[in-house]
Amino acid sequence: MSWFHVYKAQKVQVTDDPGCKFTIRVSGNSLGSMSLDFDGDVLFLASFHTPKAKEMLKKEWQNPNKSCYDVIKELNKKAGAPHSSSLALGDYDLSAFAKLDVDSHAVLVKRATGVKSHTGPVIALAYNIMRILENSDIKDNQKTNVAVEVFLDRVGNSVFKQKHGVKSLHDIVIDAICSGDVDVLVENGFAKGTSTVICDVIRAKALQLGVRDLRSYHAWLLKNQRSKIINRIVREQNKIYFASRSSLPPLALLAHLDSKEVDWPSRMVKRVLSGKANRVENELEKLTLSRISNTELRKSCSTMWDYMKTVFALDEKPDKRPLSNISPRESRRLLGEAFNETGRSCIRQ
């Protein structure tokens, strides 16, 4: 799952191929069992309802966006094709560890524990930068968004791969961005153009909050153990997103949710709260009801669904609700039958 969802939709095919017993193949790329830890990782399956959405997906398969697909091919080339080989003990160069002193032991422990302790902060950093950029002038520039995604992907993976001896870039990146220091980012292997775009956006947003000198302001924050400028920008300018990640008092929560939606999660929250998100009846719901052969049971399940729509006020016009001609007593009876029969059907299956 990509940060900005700008790379490319991925195809996943269910197969009985023996070669996929310990491997998940996604769009021709193999995620080997060595990189899967089975701790709750999820593959999200998208459902496309409208003809327009299906047409856009078809277009993506047949003619993928060049900015995104070029990065996909480059990453695939870097990862290499999956292969297997057989090695004997003599093929390995074995050597004993040097005797540990206090300092080297501390370095090993820091690397081993850094994977867990830095994962939360680096993901928060990536999400916050995404929200800030989505509320900026570059939000519709897909080529720039792809470049930023590659930037953040590298930062995140440097944290996750610490256990393999890779140097974590989290602290370096957050200090450089909060200070507006493009040169430090370039020195650590990041593209100058992407680094400049990110720092320029942070600098402009900070200026809107009255911060003119990022370097001295960041130094003051570190000295006084205060929240970094990235967090402050999100807190004051991405209020709906901030509210979704925070524990706010009721009145403050209402005030934040009433703010303008300026990023993708905020638009999603606004849509859900508007009630529009629940008005789509998907094909699975229709299929489930149509497959019930027992007429009375089908009527009971349909009534139960109508009753639930009434209770949760999913219909726009209450006077036209399906249950308007059914007495409350009859509605409760049919609802009870539907629950009981549905439960028995599940037990039988």
C-alpha positions as CSV (number, residue, x, y, z in Angstrom):
1,M,0.0,0.0,0.0
2,S,1.6,3.2,-1.1
3,W,1.7,6.4,0.9
4,F,-0.1,8.7,-1.6
5,H,-1.8,5.8,-3.5
6,V,-0.2,7.3,-6.7
7,Y,1.9,4.4,-7.8
8,K,-0.5,1.9,-9.3
9,A,-3.4,-0.4,-8.5
10,Q,-2.2,-3.9,-7.9
11,K,-3.7,-7.2,-9.3
12,V,-4.0,-10.1,-6.9
13,Q,-5.0,-13.5,-8.3
14,V,-6.2,-16.4,-6.1
15,T,-4.3,-19.5,-7.3
16,D,-3.5,-23.1,-6.3
17,D,0.0,-22.8,-7.8
18,P,2.4,-24.8,-5.6
19,G,5.0,-22.1,-6.1
20,C,2.7,-19.6,-4.2
21,K,2.4,-21.8,-1.1
22,F,4.7,-19.5,0.9
23,T,4.6,-16.5,-1.5
24,I,2.1,-13.8,-2.4
25,R,2.5,-12.6,-6.0
26,V,1.1,-9.1,-6.7
27,S,1.2,-7.7,-10.2
28,G,4.1,-10.1,-11.1
29,N,6.2,-9.2,-8.1
30,S,6.8,-11.8,-5.4
31,L,6.5,-11.0,-1.7
32,G,8.6,-13.8,-0.2
33,S,7.8,-15.6,3.0
34,M,11.0,-14.3,4.5
35,S,9.5,-10.8,4.4
36,L,6.1,-11.8,5.7
37,D,5.8,-12.0,9.5
38,F,2.1,-12.9,9.7
39,D,1.4,-10.4,12.4
40,G,-1.7,-8.8,11.0
41,D,-0.5,-7.5,7.6
42,V,-3.4,-6.9,5.3
43,L,-4.1,-6.9,1.5
44,F,-6.9,-4.5,0.8
45,L,-9.3,-5.5,-1.9
46,A,-11.0,-2.6,-3.7
47,S,-14.6,-2.7,-5.0
48,F,-15.5,-0.6,-8.0
49,H,-19.3,0.2,-8.3
50,T,-19.9,2.9,-10.9
51,P,-19.3,2.6,-14.6
52,K,-16.9,5.6,-14.5
53,A,-14.8,4.0,-11.7
54,K,-14.6,0.7,-13.7
55,E,-13.6,2.5,-16.8
56,M,-10.8,4.4,-15.0
57,L,-9.5,1.1,-13.6
58,K,-9.6,-0.5,-17.1
59,K,-7.7,2.5,-18.4
60,E,-5.0,2.1,-15.7
61,W,-4.5,-1.6,-16.6
62,Q,-4.2,-0.9,-20.3
63,N,-2.4,2.5,-20.3
64,P,-0.8,3.1,-16.9
65,N,0.3,6.6,-15.9
66,K,3.9,7.0,-17.0
67,S,5.1,8.9,-14.0
68,C,3.9,6.1,-11.7
69,Y,4.8,3.1,-13.9
70,D,8.4,4.3,-14.5
71,V,8.9,4.2,-10.7
72,I,7.3,0.8,-10.5
73,K,9.7,-0.6,-13.1
74,E,12.7,0.9,-11.5
75,L,11.8,-0.5,-8.1
76,N,11.1,-3.9,-9.6
77,K,14.5,-3.8,-11.3
78,K,16.2,-2.8,-8.1
79,A,14.5,-5.6,-6.1
80,G,15.5,-8.2,-8.7
81,A,13.7,-11.3,-9.9
82,P,12.8,-13.9,-7.2
83,H,15.0,-17.0,-7.4
84,S,16.1,-20.0,-5.3
85,S,19.4,-21.8,-5.0
86,S,21.1,-24.5,-2.9
87,L,24.0,-23.8,-0.7
88,A,26.3,-25.9,1.5
89,L,28.0,-24.9,4.7
90,G,31.3,-24.4,2.8
91,D,29.7,-21.7,0.6
92,Y,29.5,-19.4,3.6
93,D,32.3,-17.3,5.0
94,L,31.9,-17.8,8.8
95,S,33.8,-15.7,11.3
96,A,33.5,-15.2,15.1
97,F,32.1,-12.0,16.6
98,A,34.7,-9.9,18.3
99,K,34.4,-9.6,22.1
100,L,31.7,-7.1,23.0
101,D,32.6,-4.0,24.9
102,V,30.0,-1.6,26.5
103,D,29.9,0.7,23.5
104,S,29.5,-1.9,20.8
105,H,26.9,-3.7,22.8
106,A,24.9,-0.5,23.2
107,V,25.1,0.1,19.4
108,L,23.7,-3.4,18.8
109,V,20.9,-2.9,21.3
110,K,20.0,0.5,19.8
111,R,19.7,-1.0,16.3
112,A,17.6,-4.0,17.5
113,T,15.2,-1.9,19.5
114,G,15.2,1.0,17.0
115,V,12.9,-1.0,14.6
116,K,10.1,-1.0,17.2
117,S,10.8,2.4,18.9
118,H,11.2,4.3,15.6
119,T,8.4,2.7,13.6
120,G,5.6,4.8,15.1
121,P,7.4,8.2,14.8
122,V,8.5,7.5,11.1
123,I,5.0,6.6,10.1
124,A,3.6,9.7,11.9
125,L,6.2,11.8,10.1
126,A,5.2,10.4,6.7
127,Y,1.5,10.8,7.3
128,N,2.0,14.4,8.5
129,I,4.1,15.4,5.5
130,M,1.4,13.8,3.2
131,R,-1.3,15.8,4.9
132,I,0.7,19.1,4.6
133,L,1.5,18.5,0.9
134,E,-2.2,17.6,0.2
135,N,-3.0,21.1,1.5
136,S,-0.5,22.9,-0.7
137,D,-0.1,24.1,-4.2
138,I,1.6,20.9,-5.3
139,K,-1.3,18.6,-4.3
140,D,-2.4,18.0,-8.0
141,N,1.2,17.5,-9.3
142,Q,1.3,13.7,-9.6
143,K,4.9,13.6,-10.7
144,T,6.0,15.5,-7.6
145,N,3.7,13.3,-5.4
146,V,5.4,10.2,-6.8
147,A,8.8,11.7,-6.0
148,V,7.7,12.5,-2.5
149,E,6.4,9.0,-2.1
150,V,9.8,7.5,-3.1
151,F,11.4,9.9,-0.6
152,L,9.2,8.8,2.3
153,D,9.4,5.1,1.3
154,R,13.2,5.3,1.7
155,V,13.0,7.0,5.1
156,G,10.5,4.4,6.3
157,N,12.5,1.4,5.0
158,S,15.7,2.7,6.6
159,V,13.9,2.3,10.0
160,F,12.5,-1.1,9.2
161,K,15.8,-2.4,8.0
162,Q,17.9,-1.3,11.0
163,K,18.0,-4.9,12.1
164,H,20.0,-5.7,8.9
165,G,22.6,-3.0,9.7
166,V,21.0,-0.2,7.6
167,K,21.4,3.3,9.1
168,S,18.1,4.9,10.2
169,L,17.4,8.2,8.4
170,H,14.5,9.2,10.6
171,D,16.3,11.6,12.9
172,I,18.4,13.0,10.1
173,V,15.3,13.7,7.9
174,I,13.1,15.2,10.5
175,D,15.8,17.6,11.7
176,A,16.6,18.6,8.2
177,I,13.0,19.2,7.1
178,C,12.1,21.0,10.3
179,S,15.2,23.2,9.8
180,G,14.7,23.6,6.0
181,D,18.1,22.2,5.4
182,V,18.1,20.8,1.8
183,D,21.9,20.3,1.8
184,V,21.7,17.7,4.6
185,L,19.1,15.7,2.8
186,V,21.2,15.7,-0.4
187,E,24.2,14.6,1.5
188,N,22.3,11.6,2.7
189,G,21.3,10.5,-0.8
190,F,17.9,12.2,-1.4
191,A,17.1,13.9,-4.6
192,K,17.7,17.7,-4.5
193,G,14.5,18.6,-6.3
194,T,12.2,16.5,-4.0
195,S,14.1,17.8,-0.9
196,T,13.7,21.4,-2.1
197,V,9.9,21.0,-2.7
198,I,9.3,19.5,0.8
199,C,11.4,22.1,2.6
200,D,9.8,25.0,0.6
201,V,6.3,23.8,1.5
202,I,7.2,23.5,5.2
203,R,8.9,26.9,5.1
204,A,5.8,28.5,3.5
205,K,3.4,26.8,6.0
206,A,5.6,27.9,8.9
207,L,5.6,31.5,7.7
208,Q,1.7,31.4,7.8
209,L,2.1,30.5,11.5
210,G,4.5,33.4,12.1
211,V,7.7,31.4,12.0
212,R,10.4,33.2,9.9
213,D,13.6,31.4,10.9
214,L,13.1,27.6,10.8
215,R,16.6,26.7,11.9
216,S,16.6,28.8,15.1
217,Y,12.9,27.9,15.8
218,H,13.7,24.2,15.6
219,A,16.7,24.5,17.9
220,W,14.5,26.3,20.4
221,L,11.9,23.5,20.2
222,L,14.5,20.8,20.8
223,K,15.9,22.7,23.8
224,N,12.5,23.2,25.4
225,Q,11.2,19.7,24.3
226,R,8.3,21.2,22.4
227,S,6.3,19.8,19.5
228,K,8.1,20.1,16.1
229,I,6.9,22.5,13.4
230,I,5.5,19.7,11.2
231,N,3.2,18.6,14.1
232,R,2.2,22.2,14.7
233,I,1.3,22.8,11.1
234,V,-1.0,19.7,11.0
235,R,-2.5,20.6,14.4
236,E,-3.5,24.1,13.2
237,Q,-4.1,23.7,9.5
238,N,-5.3,20.1,9.1
239,K,-7.9,20.1,11.9
240,I,-10.2,17.3,10.8
241,Y,-7.2,14.9,10.3
242,F,-5.7,16.0,13.6
243,A,-9.0,15.4,15.4
244,S,-9.2,11.9,13.9
245,R,-5.8,11.1,15.5
246,S,-6.3,12.8,18.9
247,S,-8.4,12.7,22.0
248,L,-10.3,16.0,22.1
249,P,-13.0,17.3,24.5
250,P,-16.5,17.2,22.9
251,L,-16.8,20.9,22.0
252,A,-13.3,21.0,20.6
253,L,-14.0,17.9,18.6
254,L,-17.1,19.5,17.1
255,A,-15.2,22.7,16.2
256,H,-12.5,20.7,14.5
257,L,-14.9,18.5,12.5
258,D,-16.7,21.7,11.3
259,S,-13.4,22.9,9.7
260,K,-12.8,22.9,6.0
261,E,-11.6,19.5,4.6
262,V,-8.1,20.2,3.1
263,D,-6.7,16.6,2.7
264,W,-7.8,13.2,1.6
265,P,-8.7,11.7,5.1
266,S,-10.6,14.9,5.9
267,R,-12.7,14.5,2.8
268,M,-13.4,10.9,3.6
269,V,-14.5,11.8,7.2
270,K,-16.8,14.6,5.8
271,R,-18.3,12.1,3.3
272,V,-19.0,9.5,6.0
273,L,-20.5,12.1,8.4
274,S,-22.7,13.4,5.5
275,G,-24.4,10.0,5.2
276,K,-23.7,9.8,1.4
277,A,-21.2,6.9,1.9
278,N,-24.0,4.5,3.0
279,R,-26.3,5.0,0.0
280,V,-24.5,2.5,-2.3
281,E,-25.9,-1.0,-2.4
282,N,-23.1,-3.3,-3.6
283,E,-23.5,-6.4,-5.7
284,L,-22.7,-8.7,-2.8
285,E,-25.7,-7.4,-0.8
286,K,-28.0,-7.9,-3.8
287,L,-26.7,-11.4,-4.5
288,T,-27.0,-12.5,-0.9
289,L,-30.7,-11.6,-0.7
290,S,-31.5,-13.0,-4.1
291,R,-30.0,-16.4,-3.3
292,I,-32.5,-17.1,-0.4
293,S,-34.9,-19.5,-1.9
294,N,-37.4,-19.6,1.0
295,T,-39.9,-16.8,0.3
296,E,-40.8,-16.2,3.9
297,L,-37.2,-16.0,5.0
298,R,-36.3,-13.7,2.1
299,K,-39.2,-11.4,3.1
300,S,-38.1,-11.5,6.7
301,C,-34.5,-10.6,5.8
302,S,-35.6,-7.8,3.5
303,T,-37.8,-6.5,6.3
304,M,-34.9,-6.7,8.8
305,W,-32.7,-4.7,6.4
306,D,-35.5,-2.1,5.8
307,Y,-36.0,-1.9,9.6
308,M,-32.3,-1.3,10.1
309,K,-32.3,1.5,7.5
310,T,-35.2,3.1,9.3
311,V,-33.5,2.9,12.7
312,F,-30.2,4.4,11.4
313,A,-32.1,6.9,9.2
314,L,-30.3,5.9,6.0
315,D,-33.3,7.0,3.8
316,E,-33.5,10.6,2.7
317,K,-37.3,10.8,2.9
318,P,-38.8,9.2,6.0
319,D,-42.3,9.3,4.7
320,K,-41.4,6.9,1.9
321,R,-39.7,4.3,4.1
322,P,-40.7,0.6,3.3
323,L,-41.9,0.0,6.8
324,S,-44.4,2.8,6.8
325,N,-47.3,0.4,6.2
326,I,-46.1,-2.3,8.7
327,S,-47.2,-2.0,12.3
328,P,-44.5,-1.9,15.0
329,R,-45.7,-5.3,16.4
330,E,-45.5,-7.0,13.0
331,S,-42.1,-5.4,12.3
332,R,-40.7,-6.7,15.5
333,R,-42.1,-10.2,14.8
334,L,-40.6,-10.3,11.3
335,L,-37.3,-8.9,12.6
336,G,-37.1,-11.6,15.3
337,E,-37.8,-14.3,12.7
338,A,-35.1,-13.0,10.4
339,F,-32.5,-13.0,13.2
340,N,-33.5,-16.5,14.4
341,E,-33.6,-18.1,10.9
342,T,-30.4,-16.4,9.9
343,G,-28.7,-17.8,13.0
344,R,-30.0,-21.3,12.3
345,S,-28.8,-21.0,8.6
346,C,-25.3,-20.1,9.8
347,I,-25.2,-23.0,12.2
348,R,-26.3,-25.4,9.5
349,Q,-23.6,-24.1,7.2
